[in-house]
Amino acid sequence: MAGLSGQYHRRARVMTKWTLQVAKNRLSETERQASDEDPHVIALRGDDTVLVVAADECARLARKPRGPLVDFFRMSPLVTVALDLTRSRDTGRTVVL
């Protein structure tokens, strides 16, 4: 595909990277692919500057967590892991002035 300068792999999804000029020239295609397929990264002078993401995906990612934080930790798969929360009695080193 013309204008592609690389691909990012993240959680088994492929984000297509386009230059700003190509994305401007093919805005409808950029929007359609971001909505129907995967996000698109747009680069300006070689630096990633914009991420085009479908609106529903953005809303899902920006959604505030439901319920108190303590419930989140209680539902963690690591809830059964024993943690050693004791503090060291070490007071540091002695400095002679």
C-alpha positions in Angstrom: 0.0 0.0 0.0 1.5 3.3 -1.0 2.5 5.8 1.7 2.9 3.2 4.5 6.1 3.8 6.4 5.8 1.0 9.0 3.5 -1.0 11.2 3.1 -1.3 14.9 2.2 -4.5 16.6 0.3 -4.2 19.9 -1.9 -6.8 21.5 -2.3 -8.8 18.2 -3.5 -5.6 16.4 -1.7 -3.9 13.6 -1.7 -0.1 13.6 -0.9 1.3 10.2 1.5 4.2 10.0 1.0 6.9 7.3 2.8 10.1 6.6 0.7 13.3 7.1 0.6 14.0 3.4 -0.7 10.6 2.5 -3.3 10.7 5.3 -4.5 14.1 4.1 -4.7 12.9 0.5 -6.6 9.8 1.5 -8.7 11.1 4.4 -11.8 9.2 3.6 -9.9 5.9 3.3 -8.0 6.7 6.5 -11.2 7.3 8.4 -12.9 4.2 7.0 -10.0 1.9 7.8 -9.7 3.3 11.3 -13.4 2.8 11.9 -13.7 -0.6 10.3 -10.3 -2.1 11.0 -7.4 -0.9 13.2 -6.1 2.4 14.4 -3.8 4.5 12.2 -0.7 6.4 13.3 0.0 9.6 11.4 3.6 10.8 11.4 4.9 14.3 10.8 8.6 14.6 9.9 9.1 11.0 11.0 7.6 11.5 14.5 4.3 9.9 15.5 1.9 12.8 16.1 -1.7 11.6 15.7 -3.6 8.4 16.3 -6.8 7.9 14.3 -9.1 5.7 16.3 -12.8 4.8 15.8 -15.1 6.8 18.1 -16.6 3.8 19.8 -13.1 2.5 20.6 -12.0 5.8 22.0 -15.2 5.9 24.1 -14.4 2.4 25.4 -10.9 3.3 26.3 -11.8 6.6 28.0 -14.7 5.1 30.0 -14.3 5.7 33.7 -14.0 2.6 35.8 -17.1 1.5 37.6 -17.1 1.0 41.3 -14.6 1.7 44.0 -10.9 1.0 43.6 -11.0 -1.5 46.4 -13.4 -3.7 44.4 -11.1 -3.5 41.4 -8.2 -4.9 43.5 -10.5 -7.6 45.0 -11.4 -8.8 41.5 -7.7 -9.1 40.5 -6.3 -12.5 39.6 -3.5 -11.7 42.0 -5.7 -11.4 45.0 -4.5 -14.7 46.4 -0.8 -13.7 46.2 0.8 -13.1 49.6 2.7 -9.9 49.9 5.4 -9.2 52.4 4.6 -5.6 53.5 7.0 -5.5 56.5 9.5 -2.6 56.4 13.2 -2.9 56.9 14.5 -1.6 60.1 17.7 -0.4 58.4 18.2 3.3 59.1 20.9 3.8 56.6 24.6 4.3 56.9 26.4 6.4 59.5 28.0 9.5 58.1 30.9 11.1 59.9 31.0 14.9 59.4 
